[in-house]
């Protein structure tokens, strides 16, 4: 997914001219230049969502007052459906204000709005627009979502999953599904072996959301799916859906994925070099793993960097490393480089950073390096 910063730069007067020109072609009364000028005046200093709202409010002011008539104009400009692999944030990013239009102004017209969301998601996404309808009109909306899960369109099937994710990024949490995700799991049932990678990613992310608040239910669902649908597509979904539990070292999740014997694996010779670095440098991590058991084991090996925060405390971040099939008594050398580059979601502060090596979620060795800023 594109970063919020990367996207926000595009929502400006030029975006208003692009979108406004499309609207003007089907609704000649639409004032394109007035729309663009208003957007340019109002967007400075605003972040992504507020910029999109500016464009949305400009549409509302210039389209018919009657909501069904206004949304019909917007649906008529949508164009062709996106094929598998065409990204909504690079191919049709400019339609975000159209989806926001339904989200902001359509709640009193649930049927018309759900029809519009289905059409929008074929060309962009309706995952944010649908959430107010889940809360305001749960019966009507969930009945429609259940139908979408059987749609021939991969975009619509994906919306069935993505729109009801309990903890969708960039959206407010659906508390009703955090407390009881069973209605969401009913939607996911027909999608657990979906042929579309786009849909499978959403299903995995949805079940991962559920695992954060209801791990027992998520694990039971994952295990049942593997037993009832032993297809590669289902296996892929389950593996990615349990990633948060695996990073936490949940032994049940690791067992579902076939990992075993972490207690028999030893880690020796851990080194993190150089021992003192600055932001922008790279450290080399090296160690040896050994299976001390008389049986072979499949193990998941991760490393954890304990990032020092501004207040001096440390917060651990788990990084995926490798999965190893270790024969009885086998030793294997593992090496990894780790770049200490600041990203939008992580800043570095000076201090001693610990590095743990985890095998099947069990910490086996720890080393440290010093960071200067």
Rosetta blueprint (number, residue, H / E / L):
1 X L
2 X L
3 X L
4 X H
5 X H
6 X H
7 X H
8 X H
9 X L
10 X L
11 X L
12 X L
13 X H
14 X H
15 X H
16 X H
17 X H
18 X H
19 X H
20 X H
21 X H
22 X H
23 X H
24 X H
25 X H
26 X H
27 X L
28 X L
29 X L
30 X L
31 X L
32 X H
33 X H
34 X H
35 X H
36 X H
37 X H
38 X H
39 X H
40 X H
41 X H
42 X H
43 X L
44 X L
45 X L
46 X L
47 X L
48 X H
49 X H
50 X H
51 X H
52 X H
53 X H
54 X H
55 X H
56 X H
57 X H
58 X H
59 X H
60 X H
61 X H
62 X H
63 X L
64 X L
65 X L
66 X L
67 X H
68 X H
69 X H
70 X H
71 X H
72 X H
73 X H
74 X H
75 X H
76 X L
77 X L
78 X L
79 X L
80 X L
81 X L
82 X L
83 X L
84 X L
85 X L
86 X L
87 X L
88 X L
89 X L
90 X L
91 X L
92 X L
93 X H
94 X H
95 X H
96 X H
97 X H
98 X H
99 X H
100 X H
101 X H
102 X H
103 X H
104 X H
105 X H
106 X L
107 X L
108 X L
109 X L
110 X H
111 X H
112 X H
113 X H
114 X H
115 X H
116 X H
117 X H
118 X H
119 X H
120 X H
121 X H
122 X H
123 X H
124 X L
125 X L
126 X L
127 X L
128 X L
129 X L
130 X L
131 X H
132 X H
133 X H
134 X H
135 X H
136 X H
137 X L
138 X H
139 X H
140 X H
141 X H
142 X H
143 X H
144 X H
145 X H
146 X H
147 X H
148 X H
149 X L
150 X L
151 X L
152 X L
153 X L
154 X H
155 X H
156 X H
157 X H
158 X H
159 X H
160 X H
161 X H
162 X H
163 X L
164 X L
165 X L
166 X L
167 X L
168 X L
169 X L
170 X L
171 X L
172 X L
173 X L
174 X L
175 X H
176 X H
177 X H
178 X H
179 X H
180 X L
181 X L
182 X H
183 X H
184 X H
185 X H
186 X H
187 X H
188 X H
189 X H
190 X H
191 X H
192 X L
193 X L
194 X L
195 X L
196 X L
197 X H
198 X H
199 X H
200 X H
201 X H
202 X H
203 X H
204 X H
205 X H
206 X H
207 X H
208 X H
209 X H
210 X H
211 X H
212 X H
213 X H
214 X L
215 X H
216 X H
217 X H
218 X H
219 X H
220 X H
221 X H
222 X H
223 X H
224 X H
225 X H
226 X H
227 X H
228 X H
229 X L
230 X L
231 X L
232 X H
233 X H
234 X H
235 X H
236 X H
237 X H
238 X H
239 X H
240 X H
241 X H
242 X L
243 X H
244 X H
245 X H
246 X H
247 X H
248 X L
249 X L
250 X L
251 X H
252 X H
253 X H
254 X H
255 X H
256 X H
257 X L
258 X L
259 X L
260 X L
261 X L
262 X H
263 X H
264 X H
265 X E
266 X E
267 X E
268 X E
269 X E
270 X E
271 X E
272 X E
273 X E
274 X L
275 X L
276 X E
277 X E
278 X E
279 X L
280 X L
281 X L
282 X E
283 X E
284 X E
285 X E
286 X E
287 X E
288 X E
289 X E
290 X E
291 X E
292 X L
293 X L
294 X L
295 X L
296 X L
297 X E
298 X E
299 X E
300 X E
301 X E
302 X E
303 X E
304 X E
305 X E
306 X E
307 X E
308 X E
309 X L
310 X L
311 X L
312 X L
313 X L
314 X E
315 X E
316 X E
317 X E
318 X E
319 X E
320 X E
321 X E
322 X E
323 X E
324 X E
325 X E
326 X E
327 X L
328 X L
329 X L
330 X L
331 X E
332 X E
333 X E
334 X E
335 X E
336 X E
337 X E
338 X E
339 X E
340 X L
341 X L
342 X L
343 X E
344 X L
345 X L
346 X E
347 X L
348 X L
349 X L
350 X L
351 X E
352 X E
353 X E
354 X E
355 X E
356 X E
357 X E
358 X E
359 X E
360 X L
361 X L
362 X E
363 X E
364 X E
365 X E
366 X E
367 X E
368 X E
369 X E
370 X E
371 X E
372 X E
373 X L
